[in-house]
Amino acid sequence: MINIVAVLLTCHNRKDKTIECLRHLSESKNACNYKFKMDVYLTDDGSTDNTSSEIRRRFPDVNILKGNGNLFWAGGMRNSWNEAMKNTSYDAFLLLNDDTLMESTCFDELFKAHDYSLKRYRTGSIYIGSVMDQITMAHTYGGNLLLNKWTFKLKKVLPDGNIQECHIGNGNIMFIHKKVVETIGIFSKKYIHAIADYDYTLKAYEKKIPILVCANYCGQCTIDHPAPNFKKMNLKERIHYLKMPKGFELSGYMYFMWRFFPFRAPFVYCSLWLKTLFPPIAAIIDRMLNR
């Protein structure tokens, strides 16, 4: 039984989105048919837009942690998670992106997935809440099936009214039972910004821990980071983007590849550098790697 949940977030200079996220979180908790307690841990990673003061005013129960501005997403989430882990009473951990708006039914969907896991697998698992674009209602983040290890081809698992299995999940809404954390820990320190959620779910899959996609959509989140246009960047800017946390994050991405797809890793490394140094041939490289 899940009696108390730790909710984990991180943020940086998007006060309005963070406040809306917390408002929807509170509303979903209040609307839930399951009774449980909830503590919120939020790392403010060096915001300069008064995010922390506004949160204190509107949500005084939120535990606000301070970052130095260099934690980014994975680091900020680890910071919140580590603080929550000081309290050993939590039955589950909810990872929530601060640009994600939970539906009022979100917690009900997550708890139903947990009940399903207990009945079918006799254990607590990882539960992925799918989210959609706020305007188009198109699927944006959620669970994925890994179809091809060579091309790293993924297939989105779209909610269809049934709880489904997946291999890889996004951390926009990710509900993790304490037994999972006891088995595989928290996010790896190898990641600065992205990929940590993919690493975590693949690590769980290796341990035969079920990763379940909730039966229905759990929230809304719009993709707001378009692909870079290398044609408009000079060489120095492209190399910077290759290495920067909010770019390709070369070090973290290559660790991910070597960890899970070692046979593919050398080709990916060469591909990323070729794309960076010679953008005109990027399309040819992509076609070769994704045949």
C-alpha positions in Angstrom: 0.0 0.0 0.0 1.2 3.5 -0.8 0.6 5.8 2.1 3.1 8.6 1.5 4.7 9.9 -1.7 7.6 12.2 -2.3 7.2 14.4 -5.4 10.4 15.5 -7.0 10.9 18.5 -9.2 13.6 20.9 -10.4 13.2 24.3 -12.1 15.1 27.3 -13.5 13.7 30.6 -14.5 10.2 29.7 -15.7 8.2 30.8 -12.7 4.8 30.8 -14.3 5.1 27.3 -15.6 6.4 26.0 -12.3 3.6 27.6 -10.4 1.0 26.1 -12.8 2.6 22.7 -12.5 2.4 22.9 -8.7 -1.2 24.0 -8.9 -2.2 21.1 -11.1 -0.3 18.7 -8.8 -2.3 19.9 -5.8 -5.6 19.6 -7.7 -4.8 16.1 -8.8 -3.9 15.1 -5.3 -7.1 16.5 -3.9 -9.2 14.9 -6.6 -7.6 11.4 -6.2 -9.9 8.6 -4.9 -6.9 7.0 -3.1 -6.0 8.5 0.2 -2.3 9.3 0.7 0.1 12.0 2.0 2.4 13.9 -0.2 5.6 15.9 0.4 7.1 18.0 -2.4 10.8 18.6 -3.0 11.7 21.2 -5.5 15.3 22.2 -6.4 15.4 25.8 -7.6 18.6 25.7 -9.7 19.7 29.3 -9.5 16.5 31.0 -10.7 16.6 34.8 -10.9 12.9 35.4 -11.6 11.7 35.1 -7.9 10.5 31.5 -8.5 11.3 30.5 -4.9 9.6 33.5 -3.2 6.5 33.0 -5.3 6.4 29.3 -4.5 6.8 30.0 -0.8 3.9 32.5 -1.0 1.5 30.1 -2.8 2.7 26.7 -1.7 4.3 27.1 1.7 4.5 23.3 2.3 6.9 22.8 -0.6 10.4 21.9 0.4 12.6 24.3 -1.7 16.2 23.4 -2.2 18.8 25.6 -3.7 21.0 24.9 -6.7 23.9 26.8 -8.1 22.5 27.2 -11.6 24.7 24.3 -13.0 22.6 21.3 -12.0 20.3 21.3 -15.0 17.5 18.7 -15.1 19.2 15.5 -14.2 21.3 17.1 -11.5 18.4 19.0 -10.1 16.2 15.9 -9.9 19.0 14.0 -8.2 19.3 16.8 -5.7 15.6 16.7 -4.9 15.7 12.9 -4.8 18.7 12.7 -2.4 17.0 15.1 0.0 13.8 13.1 -0.1 15.8 9.9 0.6 16.8 11.3 4.0 13.2 10.4 5.0 12.9 6.6 4.9 9.1 6.5 5.2 8.2 7.2 1.5 6.4 4.4 -0.3 6.9 5.9 -3.8 8.5 8.8 -5.6 6.8 10.9 -8.3 9.2 12.5 -10.8 7.4 15.5 -12.3 8.7 18.0 -14.9 7.9 21.6 -13.9 6.4 22.3 -17.4 4.0 19.4 -17.1 0.3 19.9 -16.1 -1.2 16.9 -14.4 -4.8 15.9 -15.2 -7.1 15.8 -12.2 -7.2 12.0 -12.8 -3.4 11.6 -12.9 -3.0 10.1 -9.4 -5.9 7.8 -9.9 -4.3 6.5 -13.1 -0.9 6.0 -11.4 -2.5 4.1 -8.5 -4.5 1.9 -10.8 -1.3 1.0 -12.5 0.3 0.2 -9.2 -2.7 -2.1 -8.3 -2.3 -3.8 -11.6 1.4 -4.4 -11.0 0.8 -5.9 -7.6 -1.8 -8.3 -9.0 0.1 -9.3 -12.1 3.7 -9.1 -11.0 3.4 -9.2 -7.2 5.7 -6.2 -6.9 5.8 -2.5 -7.1 7.1 -1.1 -10.4 7.7 2.0 -12.5 4.6 3.7 -13.9 4.7 6.2 -16.8 2.1 8.8 -17.2 1.8 9.8 -20.9 1.3 13.5 -21.7 0.0 15.4 -24.8 0.5 18.8 -26.4 -1.8 21.4 -24.8 -3.0 22.7 -28.2 -2.9 19.8 -30.7 -3.5 17.1 -28.2 -0.9 15.0 -29.9 1.2 12.6 -27.8 4.5 14.2 -26.7 6.1 12.2 -23.9 5.5 8.8 -22.2 6.6 5.2 -22.7 8.4 3.7 -25.6 9.2 0.3 -27.0 12.7 -0.3 -28.2 12.3 -1.9 -31.6 15.9 -2.0 -32.9 19.1 -1.8 -30.8 21.2 -0.9 -33.8 19.2 2.1 -35.0 17.9 2.9 -31.5 14.4 3.0 -33.1 11.6 3.6 -30.6 7.9 3.2 -30.9 5.6 5.3 -28.7 3.2 3.4 -26.5 0.0 5.4 -26.9 -2.6 5.2 -24.1 -5.5 3.0 -25.3 -7.5 2.4 -22.1 -5.3 -0.5 -21.1 -2.2 -0.6 -19.0 0.7 -1.5 -21.3 4.4 -2.5 -20.9 7.3 -0.5 -22.3 11.1 -0.5 -22.2 11.9 3.2 -21.9 10.1 6.0 -20.3 10.2 9.8 -20.1 10.5 11.4 -16.7 7.7 14.0 -17.2 5.4 11.9 -15.0 7.2 8.9 -13.6 5.9 7.1 -10.5 8.5 4.8 -8.9 7.8 2.4 -6.1 10.3 2.3 -3.2 11.3 -1.3 -4.1 12.6 -0.1 -7.4 14.7 2.5 -5.7 16.0 -0.1 -3.3 17.0 -2.2 -6.2 18.6 0.3 -8.7 19.0 3.5 -6.7 18.3 6.9 -8.2 19.4 8.8 -11.3 23.0 8.1 -12.3 25.6 10.9 -11.7 26.8 10.4 -15.3 24.1 12.6 -16.7 23.9 16.4 -16.4 20.6 17.3 -18.1 19.0 14.7 -20.4 18.9 10.9 -20.9 18.8 10.1 -17.1 15.2 8.9 -17.4 16.1 6.6 -20.3 19.0 5.2 -18.4 16.9 4.6 -15.4 14.1 2.8 -17.1 16.5 0.7 -19.2 18.4 -0.3 -16.1 15.1 -1.3 -14.5 14.2 -3.3 -17.6 17.5 -5.2 -17.4 16.6 -6.1 -13.8 13.2 -7.4 -15.1 11.4 -4.6 -13.2 8.0 -3.9 -15.0 7.7 -0.5 -16.6 4.1 0.2 -17.2 2.3 2.9 -19.1 -0.9 4.2 -17.5 -4.1 3.3 -19.3 -5.1 6.9 -20.1 -3.3 10.3 -20.6 -2.1 11.8 -17.3 -1.2 15.3 -18.3 -0.2 17.9 -20.8 3.3 19.0 -21.9 4.3 20.8 -25.0 7.7 20.2 -26.7 9.4 23.6 -26.6 12.9 22.9 -27.6 13.1 22.6 -31.4 16.0 20.8 -33.1 19.1 23.0 -33.7 19.7 24.5 -37.1 23.4 23.8 -37.7 23.3 25.8 -41.0 23.0 29.0 -38.9 25.8 28.1 -36.5 29.5 28.5 -37.0 32.0 25.7 -36.2 32.7 27.0 -32.6 28.9 27.2 -31.9 28.3 23.7 -33.2 31.1 22.2 -31.1 29.7 24.0 -28.1 26.3 22.6 -28.8 27.7 19.1 -29.2 29.1 19.2 -25.6 26.7 21.5 -23.7 24.1 19.9 -21.3 21.1 21.4 -23.2 22.7 20.4 -26.6 23.8 16.8 -27.4 25.5 16.5 -24.0 28.2 14.3 -25.7 29.7 12.9 -22.5 26.3 11.7 -21.1 25.0 10.5 -24.4 28.1 8.5 -25.1 28.0 6.9 -21.6 24.4 5.9 -22.3 25.4 4.3 -25.6 28.4 2.4 -24.2 26.3 1.3 -21.2 23.4 -0.1 -23.2 24.4 -0.3 -26.9 28.2 -0.8 -27.0 28.2 -2.1 -30.5 26.5 1.0 -31.7 28.5 3.5 -29.7 31.6 4.0 -32.0 29.3 4.8 -34.9 27.2 7.2 -32.9 30.4 9.0 -31.7 31.7 9.4 -35.2 28.3 10.4 -36.5 27.9 13.2 -33.9 31.3 14.6 -34.7 30.7 14.4 -38.5 27.4 16.2 -38.1 29.1 18.9 -36.1 32.1 19.4 -38.4 30.3 18.8 -41.7 26.6 19.7 -41.4 25.8 19.2 -45.1 26.4 15.4 -44.9 24.2 15.0 -41.8 21.2 13.7 -43.8 23.3 11.1 -45.5 24.7 9.9 -42.1 21.2 9.7 -40.7 20.0 7.6 -43.6 22.9 5.2 -43.1 22.3 4.8 -39.4 18.6 4.4 -39.6 18.2 1.9 -42.4 
